[in-house]
Amino acid sequence: MKRLATSLRTDRPEADEEATTLPWDAASWGFTALDGLPDLEESTGNLPPSCGVPDAPLLSTGVVAPGFDQELRGSLAQLWAAHEGSPDSRWPRELTDYEVEVLHALVDRRDAAIRLQRVLADDIAQVGGAGSAIRAGHAIDLLDSSIGGAARRTVTDAVAEFEGARHRFRLALVAVGVDNGMSGADIGTALAFSRQLASRYLHEARAKWPGLREPATRRGRRR
């Protein structure tokens, strides 16, 4: 299979001569990035309140909203640590089409998440005023199209963009899995998909990338 070190021609415009690196390398993350991943210890002070720092808004029950549980955070930290300073990071190989797509999708998913976070923060900030209006008998005013309709569309569009970015990221991961010898059952287990959903993703991935190897010819899964 052809390997590329740049973006997919079918999904991205031709890169100009000055853009020689993938977008995650030069992106302004708002914190120091190591090999394209955040340095979490340095970045903690730069995270917005809704990212889990002590002054994050509380739920109506008075508790902090849960994020990733401790086990998942630990597993992710171990995964990133396992790759930091590895020979592969010092001597990077060319990426496959599917790995390039995963990285582009990762950046797009992050940007969509930030936009959604901003919209939701604005939405949360309106609760106090909306509650006062409702208690004063003006709930009907929330049905004004310039308010209710505009707010609904804004939130819906941001959620839809985020869901689309997540789907693109998952689809690219499915392609990476197939390219590394994983079966539909393997992928379903890895991503906690039902058999039917895994099958749909496989079908979509093969439609998007006809070069994906069939089970009889694909190379063995990397260890």
Secondary structure, 3 states (H helix, E strand, C coil): CCEECCCCCCCCCCCCCCCCCCHHHHCCCCCCEECCEECHHHHHHHCCHHHCCCCCCECCCCCECCCCCHHHHHHHHHHHHHHCCCHHHHCCCCEEHHHHHHHHHHHHHHHHHHHHHHHHHHHHHCHHHHHHHHHCCCHHHHHCHHHHHHHHHHHHHHHHHHHHHHHHHHHHHHHHHHHCCCCHHHHHHHCCCCHHHHHHHHHHHHHHCCCCCCCCCCCCCCC
